[in-house]
Amino acid sequence: MPKIVSYISTKFNSVKNALGIKDTTGNPNFSSVKNSSAIWYTEILSEKKAPVLYMRQNINNVNNIQRLVSTEVLNKLYYDENSPQYDENNYQCVPNSRYRVRYCKKTLIESNGVLLPTNNVSVKNSPYTTIASQYPLNDKESLKHYFNMLFDNDIKTVYVLASNKDIKWDFSKPDSEYDKINSKQKGFKYFREDFYSDNIESRRFKKWDFSRFKIKGKNGKVIENKNGNNEVLGNKRSLDCKVYINKLTKKGCDENKDINFVHIYNWKDHTAIDATKLKNTIDLIGKKLTINPTKENIAVHCLAGLGRTGEFIALMEMMKMIEAGNTKTKSLESILVHLRENRSREVLKRKSQVDELIKFAINHNIPLVNDNIEIK
């Protein structure tokens, strides 16, 4: 029996080490890791029974991530303003953009010879394109370049993470041509309006409201989704969102392109969102639209395209690893470094957003840092 105990303990510790998790119990026969959806532990049941490794689901949250992950690991994941890892000369500001943020020079995208606050952050050798962007300015010229960029890069789905409140209080002046029903008060949502320019057009022809699907409680009464904050769906909870399908037509091109604009409209700026809810939302959209969200060209933006956009894209990369059955050859650290190198060193400055990604990675046995990647 002692040999079995030793073996199980060794195997469990290897799992903890691979994930970058620290042991806070000090008990060689009992180890636990609490996170948003799992507890791992070992225990000796009796002298006649071998220790058992359990995984118990549905733990909702962690109040203090520092109790879960070592400081050394967190320092590799959190934003560090003074990190020597990122050369400031590799980044630049982009004219006519919403914010004076420095973006990676080598991955910036042009449209009609105009530089956009938009980066190609696709993983090397990936057959699919991933673009991180700012919310486009609300003038005709900026929108023209933005729609051309989507068309030219064959983008299938755009994920808009700016909340309704963000858009309502947008202070960039909309072109008077788009001042429909006082857009300054209501906020201008480019993805739900028809757009016309000298070389490209966008027309909306279909809309889905995923917040209005009926959810029945225990007593049979229909309840609201409440952005996933309901007690009925459990681990299947998803965020409120709407989908607009637009048809893009470009002058000189015979092909028209349909693009899905997914608006997740209740994600507040400068906040994190439960990564499991976000994954469920992506999965739900894929099911309803009969697409595979991880296997198509996408663009993602919030306002500046740094925080919420960073959490979304990092989560999507981990989803791809899980689908491929390959969660050991890449770490969360490598995903974050890639985004900060290829988008902006300011990606995911908020620790709370990184914390959600940490919990998701642990739940799915994805290494947190590069030290624990299996080299093949």
N, C-alpha and C positions, 0 to 999 in steps of 0.2 A: 504493500500500500504506500509506504513512503516514496517509493520510486515513481508511482503514478502521480502523487502529489507534486513531486519535484518536476515531473514532465509537464503537467498542466500549468504549474506556476511559471515555468520557463516559457511555454508557448504564449501564455497570457501576457507576460512581460514583454515578449517580442512584439505583440500587437500594440501594446502601449507605446513602446519605443518607436515603432514604425510610424505611429500617428503623432508623435511629439507630445504625449500626454504625461503629466506627472502624477505620482502616487501620493495621495494625501492621507492614507489610512495608517501606514506603518505596520499593517498586519500582513504577514506573508501568505496567509490563507484566505484573505478577503481583500479584493481590490475593486474599486468602483470608479466609473466615469459618468458623470451626469451631464446631459446636454438636452437639446430641444426635443429629441425623439428616441433616446436610448439610454439604458444603463447596462454596463458590462460588469459582471462580477463572477468570482469563483468562491465556492464554499465546500467544506467537507460535510457531507450529509450524515455519515456515521462511519464507524470503523469498517463496516462491511460493504460500504458503497464508495465508489470512486468520486473524486471531486467532479463537478459538472460546470461547464461554461454556459452561461445563459445570456440571451439578449432580450431585454424587455422593452417594448415599444411605448410610444406616446407620453414621454416626459416632455412637458410643454416648453420649459424655459430654463435658462441659467441666469441667475442674477449677477454673478461675478465670474467672468470668463477667466480671470487670473487664478481662480481656484481650480480651474480645469486644465490650463495649459501653462507651461513654464514661461517665465519672463524671457528667457533666451529665445524661445520659439516665437513669442509674440513680437519681440524686437525685429525679427526677420520678416514679419508679416505687416506690421503697422507702418503707416507713412512716417518717414523721417525727413524733415525739412532739410537737414544738413547731411544727408547721406551722400558719401562720395561715389556711390554706385552709379549715379546718373549724371552725366556730363551736361552742364547747363548749355553748352554750345550746340547741343543736338536739338534744342527746342527753340521755337520762335512764336511770336504773336502773329495773328492773321488779321489783315485789314478788313474792315466792314464785318466784324463778327460781334456777337452779343457781349462777350466778356474779354478782357485783356488777359487771357490765359495763354501760356506758352505751350505749344503743341509740337510733337515730334516732326522734325523737318522731312525726314526721308519717307514718311508714310502719309504725308498730307496729300489730299486729292484735289485735282483741278477740274473745273468744268468750263468749257469754252475759254480756256486760257486764264480763268480767274481762280485764285487759290481760295479754298473753302476751309472753315474750321472743322474739318472732317478728316479722320484718319482711317486707313485700312489696317485693322489690328488682327487680321487673319493669322492663324497659326501657320508656321512654315509647312509647306507641302500639303496643306488642306485643300480639298477640291471645292470648298465653299468659302465665300467671301463674308467677312464680318466687318462692318463699318461702325465706328463710333463718331457721333456728331453732336454739335450744338443744335438747339432748337433754331430753325432758320429764322432770320429776320423777316418781319412782316411787310416787306416791300416787294414790288413786282420783280425787280432785277434779281434780288436774292433768291426768291422762290423759283424763278426761272432756272437759275444755276443749280439749285437744290434738286428740282425735279429732273433736270438733265442728268445730274449725277446718279440719281436712282435708276433712271432709264439705262444709261450707258454701262452701269455696273450690274445690270440684270438683277436688281434687288427684288426679291419676292415678297418679303414682309418687313415692315418698319414697325418697331416697338417704340411707342411714344410714352415716356414715363413721367412727363411733366403733369402735375396735378391740375385739376380745374382751377384751383386757386392760383397756382403759378401763372396760368394762361390769362386769367381774369385781370391780374395785376401787372401784366406785361406793359412796360413803359416804352417799348420801341414802337414808334408810330406806324400804324398800318397805312398802306396806300389808300387814298380816298376812294379808289375803285372798289375796295373791299370793305368799305364802311357800311356793312349790311346790318340794319337794325341796331345801330349804335355799337359797333364792335369794340370801341374803346371801353365801354362799360362791361360788355359780356365776355370779352376776350376773343382773340382771333384764332380759330383752329383751322389751319391751312388744309388739314387732311380731310375735312368734311365739307369743304367748299369747292366748287368748280373753279378751275384756274385756266387762264388763256394768256399766251404770250406769242411772240413772233415765230417761235420754232417748236413749242411744246404745249400740250394741253393735258389737263387732268380733270376727269369727270367721275363723280361718285355715282355708282349704280346699285350698291347694296349696303345694308347696315345690319349688324348683329349687336344685341345688347345682352351680354353674358351675366349681368347683374339681375336680370328679370326671370331667370329660370326658377321654376317653383321648387322650393325646399319644404318638405313636410316634416313637422316635428313629431314627437312621440304620440301626441293626441290627434294627429292627422291634420292639424292646423298648419296652413302655409305660413312660413316665416321668411323674413328678408335675409339676404346673404350677409349684409353689414360688412362688406369688404373682407369676408372670411371670418369675422368675429362672431360666429354662431356656434352653438354647442351641439349641433346635430351631425355635421359632416366629419368631425374629428380630424384625422390625418388627411382627409380628402378636401379640406377647406381651400377655397381659391379666392382670389382678389376680384373686386368689381372691375369690369372692363367692357369696352365697346370695340367693335371691329368695323371699319369702313373699307369697302373694296372699291378702289378707283381704277379707271381705265386710262392709261397714259398713251398719248399719240404724239409722235415726234415727226416733224417735217423732214422729208427725204427718206423716212424709214417705212417700209411696207408693213412691218409688224407692229401691232398694238400690244401693250403689256398691262396685265392686271396686277395691281399691288395691294396687298393687305396692309392696312394701317391699324395696328392694335393699340388702343389707348387705355392704359392702366391709369385711371384718373384720380385715384385717392391715395397716392403715394406722396406724402409731404416731402418737400425739399429738406435736405440736410438730415434725413432720418433713414433708418434701416427698415427693411421689411423681412418678415419671416421667410427664409429661403425655401422651406418646404411648401408654403402657400404659393410662393412665386413659381416654383416648379410645377405645382398642381395647375396653376393658371396656364402656363405654357402648354402642358399636356392637354388641358381641356380645349384650348384653342386649336391645337393640332387635330384633336378628335373631331371637333365640330366642323372644321374647314377641310378635313381629310388631307392634311399635309403632315410632313415630318419636320417639326421646327428645328431639329438639330442637323438636318440634311438639306439646307437650302441657303441661298444668299440672303443675309439680313442686314438691316441698319438699325441702330439703337440710339436714342437720344433722350435726355431729360431737358434741362436748360443749358448748363455748361457742358454736359456730357462727361462728367467725372465721377460723381458719387453713385447715384442710382444706376447710371449707365454701367459703371464699373462692376457693381454688385451683380447686375443682370448678366453681363457678358461672362464674368468669372463663373457664375452658376451654370450658364449654358455650357461652358467648357467642361465642367465636372459632369454634367449630364451626358455629354458625348463620351466621356471616359467610362461611365457606368454602362451606357448602351453597348459600347464596344467590348465590355467585359475586361477592361484593362485599366485598373485603378492604381497600379503600382509603379508605372514608369514616368509619372508626372506628379508634381506636388502642387498644393495650393500656392506655395511660395513661387514656383516657376510661373504659374498663371498670372499672379499679381505683378511679378517683375516684367513679364512680357507686356502687360498692359501699360505699365508705367514707362517702359522703354519706348513703346510704339504709339502711345496716345499722349500722355502727359505724366510727368513725375508726380503730379498732384492727384492722380487717380486714387479714389478710395482713401481720402484723408480722414474720414470719420471712422473711429475705432469700432463703433457699433455696427457698421456695415461689414467690416472685416469679421467681426465676431459671428455674425450670421453665417458667413461663408465657412468659418472654422467649425461651427457646429454641424453644418451640412457635410463637410469633409469627414469629420469624425464618424458621423452616422453611417457613411458609406465607405469607410475604410480607405479613404484617400489620404496619403501622407501629407502632413502639413508643411514640411520643409524639405529642401533638396537633399539633406544629409541622409534621408531615409528612402530615397528612390532606388528601386531595383534596376541596376544597369544591365541591359541585355546586349 
